[in-house]
Amino acid sequence: MQTELNTTGSTEVITYFVDVILPVPIPKLFTYRVPLAMNDLIQVGARVIVQFGSKKVLTAVVAHIHKNPPTNYKAKYLLELLDEVPMVTPQQIEMFQWMAGYYMCYIGEVLNVALPSGLKISSQSKIQLNPNVDLVHADLSHNEQRLIEALQEAQSLSYTEASEVLGVRNIYQLIKSLVAKEIVLVFEEIRERYQPKKLKKIRLCKEYIEKQTLDTLSKSLEKKPKQQDVLLNYLRHVPVYKDWMLNEGGLAKSAFTKNETLSNSALKTLTKNGIFEEFEIIVSRFDEYIPDPNVKIELSERQQEVSGEIMLNFEEKDVVLLHGVTGSGKTEIYIDLIQKVFESGSQVLFLLPEIALTTQIVSRLKRIFGNQMGVYHSKFSDNERVEVWQGVVSGRFNFVVGVRSAVFLPFDNLGLIIVDEEHESSYKQYDPAPRYHARDMTLVIARQQHCKVLLGSATPSTESFYNAKMGRYGLVQLKERYGSARLPDIQLVDLTAERKKMKKRSIRFSSTLVQAIKERLHVQEQVILFQNRRGYSPYMSCRACAHIPKCENCAVSLTYHMYSNELRCHYCGHIEAPPRKCPACGSMEIATVGYGTEKIEDELKVMFTQARVQRMDLDTTRAKNSYQQIIQDFENQQIEILVGTQMLSKGLDFDNVSLVGIFDADRIINFPDFRSHERAFQIMTQVSGRAGRKDKPGLVLIQTADTQQDVLHKIIAGDYEGMYRKEIEDRQYFKYPPFTRLIKLTTKHIDKGASARAAQMLADKLTTKLGRDRVLGPEAPLVEKIRNKYLKTILIKLEREKIDLKAVKHFIQEQREEVLLSKEFKKLQIVIDVDPI
C-alpha cells in the first residue's frame, strides 16, 4: 500500500524498505529502498535488481518488507522488480537461513547455488564512444583508430566483440588507454539470462480465410506454381475450408523451410505481399508426454505388503527407511506411493544420486505420469532448469525427478520426498559452499512442509540404519528379488594364486574372468566390468630412475589418457603431453603403471575382437545426452561388454546381464578412511546387483589378492546386518558418526609454511575451549596440494548429547575469522565442511 491513514485522519505516503539476500558471501542482508511505483507490487520472494557497491549490478531476493531505514548507511533504491509472481517461496527463504546456519556459510552462498543461473541477471561490460570527445585532434594508434571506426558503426561493443573486431586476444590494455584519453566510456548492459523458447509460425492473413477470397487467391497463383505449392502445403495441414478458426494456430515455419520440394523464396514473397504473416509463440523445451493407459504397475503380493507397511509406518514416523535388496522392485513401490500422494493433491520430489540413473527411471515414469512430471539435473541447460523451476511455481509440475540440487526447487505443498540409493556420497555437495547433504536437507524440508520422507537402499548408510534401529525412523525390509529373479552367485578370484600360476608380477584379467566373459559372449549375454578408476593408467613412470610426472598445481601424479594421448590431473584439470623421454634422466624407457577403465576397454578390444565394447565414465559422458545414449545402446544389446566406474553401481536395470567382474577390490577396501569397509560393501553389492534378472542367474567375480578379508565374505553372503554390526561397534569405540558430529576445517594457502602455521594457530585457538580430545590435527590430507594451494586439515569431533551445537559453531566461526584477520595470512582460505563424508 502506498498510503495509510495517520492519527489526524489524513493520508500520507509510506516509504517501504526491503532486506534482500544477495548472491555473494557476506554475513548480513542488505537493505534497499522501494521506489513508490513498486509499493503495490513488491512481495517477499520476488527477484529484484540492485546496485551493490559502485559497479556491481546483482539479482537479489526479497527476504523482508518493512518501514525501517538502515541506521549505518543510506539505502539505495531498488533498480528493477523482476517478478510479479515471486520465484522463491517463504519456505525456501527459511530453508536458506537454516542451511547457512547449519553448514556454517553465508546465506548469499546458499542463494547463489540454489537459483539456476538463468534466474540471475548478468551485467556485461560494454564500451561506447564519448559523445563529447574531439576525435579530429586525438592521438590514436592504428588499433585504436580501427576500434573507434567499429564503434561509430555499431554504437556499442562488448569486450568480446571488440576483441573479435580487431583479432586481438588481450583487448583490456587498449580499452584502458582509450578510457584514459576519455575517448570511450565503459558501461554495464543488464540482461536477463533466461530466454523462453520461441517457435516461428506462419498463417494466412485474415482477409484470405474466407472461401471466396481464398479461391480467388488460388486462381491468381496458377501462373506462379512455386507460390501455389506453398499455399497448398499450408491448406493441407490447416484446412481452413472446413474450419476458419484453425488458421489462428497457424503452421510451424519449419513445415515449409524443411520441405525440400517447397521454395523458401516463394514463402518470403507471399509473406512480403501480405498473404501470409509470420508470428511467434512461446513453447516448452520439453517434449510432450501423454501417459500411456496401457502401462500399469502391478505389485507382487510381497510388494503390496511392503507398500502397506510403509504407509502404516508413516502414521507414526515422518521418515521411513526401505531396505530392499538389489532387484527387489523398489521402483514399483515408489510409483505406487507417488500415485497415492497424487490422489491427495500434494506434490512429490523424487531424488536420485546420479544423472546416469535418471535416464532409465525417467523413461518409465514418463509413461505413467506424462507431463505432470519434471526432470531437474545439471546436464540440463540454464533455460531448461528455469522452465522446471517456473513449472513448479505455476503448478505445471507437481512431481519432479532430480539430483541433489532439486532440493532447492520452490515446492510449497510437498506430500512425499523419496530419496533413492540414500547411501550414495553423490548427495553431498563438496564445492562451493554450502557443503550440504541432499538426503539430510530433505528431513529439514519435511519438517517445514509436514510431509513424509522415504529413504530407499539395498545398502543403507550406517547412520540411516542406526536411526531406524533406534526407532527414530520407521524400518521396512524387502529381502527377496522381484518375481522369479535370483540373487547372483558371488565368487572370489585369488589374484595371488593366478600370479604364481601364470608367473607374472601383475595381472589384470584372471583366467577365470576371461573364461567367464567368453562363455557369456558365446550365448549372447552381456557383461559389466567395474573399475573404480578412470583413464588409461593411473600414472607413467621412468623404468630407469622411477621419475613420475606430477601435476604442476597439485601434489598428485598425472593420469594417462590414451584416447586423447595426454596426461591429465583429475583435481585441477591441468593437461600436458606425455613425455617422449624422462625429464629427470633423459631415458626413453617411459612406461604406464596400473590401469583404469580406458586401459581395460583397450585390452578387451584386443582380447575379444568381435565383441562390441563401450566405456562409461566421466570422460565418455561429458556431453548432455551421452549417458542416455550409452544406456540405450546397452539396453538394445548394441553393446556386449560395458566397462565403467561407480556410475555402473547406481541402480541400473539390464535384463540380459549375466556376468559382473570387479577389478581392484583391495584398493577400495583399504582406502584410508573410517568409512572404507562400509563403502566397499555398498559399491560391490550394488554393482553385483546388476547381474541376473528375471529367470537368468547372475555370476559376480571379485578379483582380490586377499581372499580372507571379512568384508568380502559379508558381500558374498549378502550379510548387510553383519557388516552394520561390525561398523557400529567400531564407530562407537573410535567416536565416529553416528555417535559424534564431525566438522572439518581446511586451510589453503599458496605458501606451504603459511598454511601449516595458520592451521596450527586455528587448532590451538579451538583447543582452548573444545579440548584436545575434540580437536584432531592439523594433518596433511591425502592430497596435500591442489590448484597451487597447500592444504592442512583439522577434524572436530562433537558428541551428540549435552552440547550446545549452535554455540560451538559460533565459537569456531569466531576463531576462524580471527585467524583470517591476521596480517600474516592475507591470502589464506579456511574452508568449513560440516558432516564431511
N, C-alpha and C positions, 0 to 999 in steps of 0.2 A: 504494500500500500504506500502511495506517495505522500498522503496526508493523513492526519488524525486530529480529533478534537482536543484542544487544550482545556485548561481549567476554566477559561472565560467563555468557552463555547465556540470560539472561532477555530478555523483550521490552520494548521501550519505544516510546512514541508518537512518531511523526515529525511535525514541522511542515514543511509544504511552502510554498514561495513561488512566485509566478509573475511573470514580466516580461510586461507587456501593452502592446500597441500601442493608443494612444488616438487617436480621430479628430480630433485638434487639432494645430495647428502648433507642436509642442515638439520640441527636438532629441533627447531621450532616451526610452527606455522607462521606465515606472513599475513599481515592484514592489509587489505586494499579497500579503497572507497568505491562504492557503487554509483555510477552515473544515474541521474534521475530517470533517464529513459529506460533503464534496466530494472527499476524498483519493482515493477509488477511482474517481471519475467524471471528474476534470479531465483534459483532453487538450490538446495543442498544436493550435491552430487553432479551438478552441471559443470561442464568444462568451460573455462574462461581463458582468454589470452591476457597475460600480464607482462609488464616490463620488470625484469629483475636485474638490478644493477644498472649501469649506464648503457649497456649494449645488448644484453641478452633479452630475447623475447621467448617466453615459455608457455606451454599449456599447463594450467593448474586445475585442480578440482576443488570446488567449494565445499568446505567442511562445516562451517558455522556461519549463520547470518545474524548480525546484531547491530547495536547502535553505538558501540563504544570505540572511539578512535584510539589508535595506539598512543602510548604516553612517551615513548622514547624515539620516535621518528614520525615524519609526516607521511601519511598514507597516500600512495599514488592511486590514480583512478584505474579501474579495470579498462583494458583496451577493447575487448570484444567478448560477447557471450556466444558460445558455440552451440549450446543445446537448449532447445525449448523443452524437450523431454530429457531429464538427467540420464547420462550414460553410466553413472555409478550410483549404487543403492546405499541407503544409510547403513544397512547391514555390512556392506563391503567396507565402508569407511571405518566402522567399528572393528572389523577384522584387520584392516591395515594397521590400526593403532595397536591392537593386541599383538600382531605379528612383529611390529617394530620393537615392542617392549620385550617379548619373549626371546626373540632371536638377536637382541642387542644391536639393532641397527637403527637407521633413521626412517621415518615414515615416508619421506620422499624417495628413498631407495626402494621401498615396497611398491609405491605407486609406479615408479619407473619400470619395474619388472611386470607389474600387474596389467597395465594398459598396453594393448597392442600398439606397435609403432604407428600404425595407420590412424590411431585416435589422437596422436600427439602432433601438434603443429610444428613444422620446422621452419627456421628462418635461414635464408640463403643470402650470403653476401653478394651484392651486385655493384657494378660501377656505372656511372653516367657522367657526361660532360658537365662541368661547372658552367651554367648559362652566362655567368658574368666574366668569364675569362677572355683575355685578348690572345687569340691563337696566332695572330699575324707576327707578333714580335717574340713568340715563345721559342726558347732554345730546346729543340727536341732531337732525340736520337732517331735513327731510321725506324726501329721497332715502335717507339713511342708515337711517331707520326702515323704508322700503319694502324695502331690501336685506336687512335683518335678518329681516323677515317672510318674505321669499323663502327665506332660509337656514333658518329654522325649519321650513319646509315641505319643502325639498329636501335637507337635511343638508349638502350642499356644492355649490359652483358654480365653474365655470371663469371666468376673467376675461371671456371672450367671452359666456358665458351671463349673467353679471351685467350686462354692458353691454346685452344684449338685453332683460332683465327691466325695466331702468329706461329703456330707449330713449335711453341716453346714449352718445355715441361714446367720450369720454375718461373711463374708469372708474378710472384709476390714482390720481388725487388723492383720490377718495372712499375707495378701499380703503386708501390710505396714512393717511388721517385715522382710519379705524376701527382700523387696526393700532396707531397711536399711542395710541388710547384703550383698547387691549388688549381690544377687543370681538370682533374676528375674528382668526383665525390663518391664515397662509398656509402651504400645504404643497405638495409635488410629488407628483403622481399619476403613477406609471410605467406606461406601456402599450407593448406591442409593436405596431409599425405593421402588420406583415403579418397579414392576416386571410384564412384559407382560404375559398374559395367553397363555400357550402353549398347543397344542393338539398333543399327540403322535399318529403317523400313521404308517401303515405297507404297503409295496408294494413289488411286485416281483422284484428281481434283473434283470437288463436289459437283461442278457443273456438268460432269460427264457420267454421273452414275445413273441418270435416267435412261431408260431403254432407248428412247428416240434419239437422244444426243449421242449415246454410245454407238448406235447403228450408223449414224452419220459419220462419227469419228472413224469407225472401222472401214467404211467405204472410202473415206478421204485418204486412208493409208494403203489402199490397194496398190498404188504405184510406188510405195515405199515398203517393200517386203520385209526389210530388216526391222523397221519400226513396228510393222504389223505383227511380226513374230513376238516381239517384246510384249505388246498388248495382249495377244492371245495367251501367252505364257501366264500373264497376270490373271486373266479371266479363268484359266483352267484351275488355278489354285484358289482364286477368290471369286466364286460365281455370283457376282453382283446382280445378274439377271434374276436369280432366284430370291436373293435377299440383299437389298441395297445396304443394310446395316453392317454386313460383313466387311464392307470397304473401310470402315473405321479402323479395324485392326490391321489392315494392310498386309503386306508380304515382306519377309526379310529380304534386304537388298542382295544378300548372298545367293538367293534363288535365281537372280539374274546374272550376277558377276561370275559365279562359279559354273554357270551353264555354258559350255564351250560352243554351243550352237547359236547362242544369242550374242548380239553386238552391244558392247558397253557404250560405244559412241551413240548408238540408236537410243539407248536408255537416257543418256545425257541430253540428247536433243529433245526427247519427249518431256523431260523434266524442265529443260530450259524454256520450252514452248508452253509450259503451264498445263500440260495434260496429266503428268504425274507430279506428285510432290514427295519430297523426302522428309522423314521425321525420325526422331529417336525416342526409344523407351528405355527405362532402367530395368535390367534383368538380373536375376541371381547368377552368381558364378558357379553355383552347384547344379548338377543335373537333377531333373525332376524324377523322383522315385514314388511310384504308386505301390502301396502294399499289395503283395501277391496273395489273394484269398486262398490259394491252394497250399500255401506254406503254413503249416500248423505245427506247433510244438507239442509233442506227445511225451509226457513224462512217464518213466517207468514207475512201477509201484514204489520202489525204494526212493526215487527222486521226489515223488509226491509226498512221501513221508517226511523227507528232509525239508521240502518247502514248507510243509505244515509245522515242523519243529522250529524252523526259523521264525515263522510268524508268531508261534507260541512264545518263543524267547523274546521277541520284540515287545510283547505285552509287559515284560518286566525290565528288560535291558534296552538301552539305546544303541548298543554296539553288539553285534554277533559275529563270531569267527566261524567260518565254514572251512573245516579241514577235510578236504576231499582229495583222494589220490589222483594222480595224473590219468586223464581219460575217463574220469568218473561222471562226466556230463554236468559240470558246474555251470557252464554257459546256459544250458537249457533251464536250469533252476533260476539263474539270473533273469532270463527272459520272462519266465512265469511270474516272478516277483515284480518286474517292471510293468507288466500288463496289469497287475493288481493295483499298483500305485497310480497308473494312468486312469484307471476306472474311478479313483478317488479325486481326480482333478489336480494332483500335485506334480511337481517336476522331479526329474531323475538325472543324476550325474553318475556316469559310469567311467571310472578311471582305469587306465591300462598303463603299464610301466614303460612301454616302448612303442614307437611308431610301427615297428615291424608287426606287432600284434593287431594293430587297428585294421590292417588290410583284410585279414580273414574274417575277423569278427564283424567289421562294418558291413561287408557284403551280405552276411547272414542277417544282421539286424535291419538293414535297409529293406529287405524283402518283407519284413514283418511290420516295421514302423513307418516306412516310407519317409515322406517329407517332414514328419514331426521330429525327426532326429537330425541333429547337427553333429559335425565332427570338428575337433579343435586340436591341432598339434603344430609343432614348429616347422614342419615341412610345407605348411600352407603359406601362401604369400600374405603380406600385410593386409591387403584388401580382402582376402578370403577370411582371415581371422576377424576383421572388423565386421564382416557380414554375419558371422556366427554370433559375435558379441551383440550386435544390433538385433539379431533374430531372437536372442534370449530376452532382451529388453522389451521387444514388441510382442512377445508371446508366440512367435512363429515356431521356435524350437523349445519344446517342453522337456526334451530328452537330448542330452549331449554325451557323446563318447569322446574322451580326450586323454591326453597325457597330463603330467603333473601341473602344468600351467593352467589347466581348466578349472582349478580350484578358485581362480580369480574371476570367473565369469559372473555376471550380475544376476544370479538367481535370487528370488525373493519368496519362493514357495516350495522349497525342496521337501519331498516326502521320503526320498531314499537316495543314499550315496553308496555305490558299490565300488570297492577297491579290489580289483582282481590282481592276483600274484602280489599280495600285500607285502611280502617279504623282500621285494626287489629293491636294490640300492638305487635304481634309476629314479625312484620317487624323491630322492634327496637332491636339492639344489646345492651345487658347490660354489659357483661363481656366476654372477656377482651376488652381493647381499640383496635380499635376505636369504640366508642359507637354511631354507625351510625344508621340512619333510611333508610332502603332499598327504601322505596317509594320516599323519598327526594333525594336519590342518583340517582334514575332513571332520575330525572329532570336535574341533572348535566351531566349525560351521554348523554341525549338527546341534550343538548346544544353543547356538544363536537362533536357528530356524526350527528347532524342535522336530528334527527329522531323525531317521534311523540310518545307521551305517552297517553295511555288511562287508566284512573283510574275508577274502577268499584266497586259499592257497593249498597246494599239496604239501608244501614245506614251510609252514608259518615261521615268522621271525620268533626268536626266543622270547622277546618282550611281549609280543601279542599272545603267544600261547601261555605265558606266565599270567598275564592279565585274565585270560579265560579260566585258567586253573584256579586263580584266586577269587573267581566269581565276579570280577569287575565287568567282564564281557560274557555274553552267552556263548556256549560252545556246541556246535553241531558237527558230527563227523560222518563222512561217507567213505567207506573203506574198500568198496569194490568198484571195478570199472563198469562203464555203461554197457548194457546188452551182453553179448557173448564174448566181448574183448577180455583178454587176459593180460595181467601184468607181465612185462618182459622178463626173460631169463638173463640175469646179470652175472657175468663171469670175469674173473681177473686174469690178465695175461702177464706172466712173470718176465719182465724185460731182462732181468739179471740172468736168468736161465737161458733166454734166447741169445744173449750176447755171448755167453760161453759156448753155446751150441754152434753159433754162426761165426765165432771167433772174430767179433767186431767190438771196437771200443764203444761205439754209439749205434743206436738203431732207432729208426722212426716207425717203420712198418714191421710189426712182428709177423712171422709166417702165419700165425693163427688168424690175424686180421686180414691179411692178403687173401688167404683161402676163403674166408667168410665173405669177402667182397665178391670174389669170383663166383661163388655159389649163388649169391643174390642176383648178380647181373645175368647169370645163366637162366634164371627163372623169371626174369624181367621184373624184379622187385627193386626198390630204391634204398639208397644208403645215405646216412647222415654221418659226417665225421666232424668232431668237435675239437678245436684247439683254441684255447683262450689267449691267443696272441696273434695279432695281425702282422702283415709284412712277409717278406720272403725269409729273412733271417734276423734274429734279434740284434746281431752286430757283425762287423767284419773285424778280422784280426790278422796281424802280420805273423807268419809262421816263424820268421827269423828272430824278431825281437819282442813279439807279443803286444806290439802297439795296437790300440783300439781307437778308431776315430770317435771323438766325442763332440757333443753339441757345444758350440762356442758360447751359448747363452745359458745352458742348463748342465747340471752335473750328471748327465746320463749319456750312455753310448747311443750312437745314431743307428736307427733300424734301416736295414737294406730292403728296398722295394725293387724287385727285378723288373716288373711290368713297365714302370716308369724310369728304371735304371737310375735311381737316386738314393741317397742316404737322407733319412727324414727323422726329425725329432718329434715324438708324439706328445711332447709337452708344450713347446712354443711354436711348432710348425716350421722351424728352420730346415732348409733343404740345401744339399750340396751334392756335387757329382762324386761317385765312388773314385777313390784314388787308384791310379794305374800302378803306382809304386808306393812303398811305405814312406810317409813324410818324415818318419823318425830315422830310419836306417837306409832307406833307398832300395830295399829288397823288392823284387817283383812278386814275391810269394804272399799275396793278399788273398785270404780265404774267408768264406762266410762261416759263421758259427751259430749253431742252434737252428731252429726253424719256426716259422709262423704259418698262417693259413695260405699265404701265397706260394710258399715252397711246397706245402702238401699238395696244393692244386697242381703245381707244375709236375711233381713226381707222379701223381695219379694219371696225368695225361700221357706220361711215358709208359707207365705200367699197364694201363688199360686204354689202349689206343682207340678202341671202338666206342668207349663209354663217353657219354656227354657229361662233363664235369663243370660245376659252377661254384663260385666262391661268394659267400655273403658275409661281409664285414663292413667296417666303417668306410673303407676305401672304395668298395663297389656299390655303396648305397647312398652316395652323396646327393645324387640327382633326386628331384621331387618324387618321381614315380618308380624309382629303381627297386625299392622294397617290393612294391606291388608286382612289378614285372617278374622278379626272381621267384617270388612265392607262387605266382600264377603259372609260370613255366614249370615249376616243380610239381604243382598240383596236377597239371596236364601231362605229367610224365615226359616232358621235353628235356628234363634234366634227370640223370640217373644217380649221380653222386653229388651231394651238396656239402661243401666244406664251409665251416663258419665259426664265429666266435660266440659270445654269450647270447647274441641275437637268436640263435637256434634253440635256446632253452626257454624261450618266452611263450610257452603255451600254444605253439603252432600245432595244427592237426592235419596229418597227412595219412591217407588210408593205405598207401602202398609201401610205407617204410617198414622194413623188417629187420634192419641192422643199424645200430648206432655204435660208432667207435669213438673212444675218448682218449686223447693224447695228453701227455704231460700232467697226469693226475697228481703226481708227487709235488709239483711246484704249486698247485692250487692248495693242497693240504698244508704245506709247510711255509706258506706265506706268513711273515712276521706280524700277526695281528690277532687280537684276542677273539675275533670272530672267524678265523680261518677255517676251523673244523665245521662250524655251522654253515659257512658259505660253500665249502666243498660238498657237504651233504646236499645242500639246496641245488647247486649248479648241476651236479652229476645226476641227482634224482630227476631233476626237471628235464635235462637233455635225454636221459634214459626213457622218459615218458613219451618221447616222440616215436619210439619203436613199438610196433604191434598194435594194430587197430582192428576192430571188428573180429573176423574169425582168423586173423593172421597172427600167430605168436611172434613176438619180437625177441631179438638177441642183442645184448649190450656187452661190448668188450672194453674193459677198462685196462689200459696199459700202465703198469706200475713197476718200479724197481723194488718195492717193499710190499709184498702181499699180506703182511701181518698187521698192517695198520688197522686199528679198531674202527675208524670211521668208514673204511671201505666195506667192512663186513656188515656194518649197520645199513649201508646203502643197499647191499645185496639182499639183506633181509627185509628191506623197506621199514626198518625199525626207527621211525621218526621219534617216538616217545623215549626210546633208549638213548638216542643222540641228545634229546632235550634234557633228560635227567642228568647226563654227564655234564652238559653245558651249564645247567643251572647250578649244579654243585660247584663247578669251577668259578663261575661268576660270583657266587656268594662268598666264596673263600677269598678271592682276589679283589673283591669290591668293584665289580663292573656292572653295567646295566643288566637287568632291571633293578638292581639293588642300589644303584647310585645314578646320579646325573653327571654327565660329562660336559665340560666346556673346554674347547681347545683354543689357545691363543697362539698365533704365528707371527713372529716378527720377520719383516722383509726389508733388506737394505742392500744397495749395490756394494757396500763395503762389508766384508765378512766379519771383521772385528766389531764394527758398529752394531751389526745385527746381534752378535753374541752378547755384547755389553748391554744393549737395550733389553734383551731377553732376561739377562741376569738381574738387571735393575728392577724389571717388572716382577720377576719371580720373588725377589726379596721383599718388595712392597706388599705383594699379595700374601706372603707368608706371615707378615706381622699380625694379621687378623685371622687368616684362614688356617694357619698352622702348616707345618711341613708335611703332615700326613695327607692333607688335601691338595697340596700343590706339588706336582711332579715335574721335574725338569729345571731348566731348559735342556732340551736334547736336539740333536740334529735329526731331521726326518730322513726317511729312506732316500729321497732325492733332495739333496741339500741346497741345490741352486737351480732356480727356474727363471727363465727370461732375464738373465743377468742379475738376479737378486738372490742373496743368500738367506736361507731360512733357518729359524730356530723355533721349536715348539714347546709350549708349556701346557700340561694337561691338568685340569682342575677336576677333582672328584668330590661331589657333594652328596651326602646322604639324603635319602628321600624324605625322611621324617625329621621333625623337630629342628627345622632350619628355615629361616626367612629368606626364601629364594630371591624375592624381589630386592631385598636389602643387599644380599650378596652380589647380585648383578650390578646394582648401583655402585657398590664399592669397587668392583672390577672395572667398571667404566671410568670411575674417578682416577684409579691408578693408571689406567691406560692413557687417559688424557694428560696426566702429569708427566709421563714418560715422553709422550709426543710433543709436549711443550718445551722439553729440554733443548737447549741450543745445539747440543751435540748431535741430535737426531732429527735434523730438519727434513731429510728425505726418507724418514722411516715410515713404514706402514705396519700397523698391528691389526691383523685380521682375526675376528672373533667367530668361532663356529660352535653354536650351541647344539648339543646332541649330535656330535660328529659320528659318521659311520665309516 
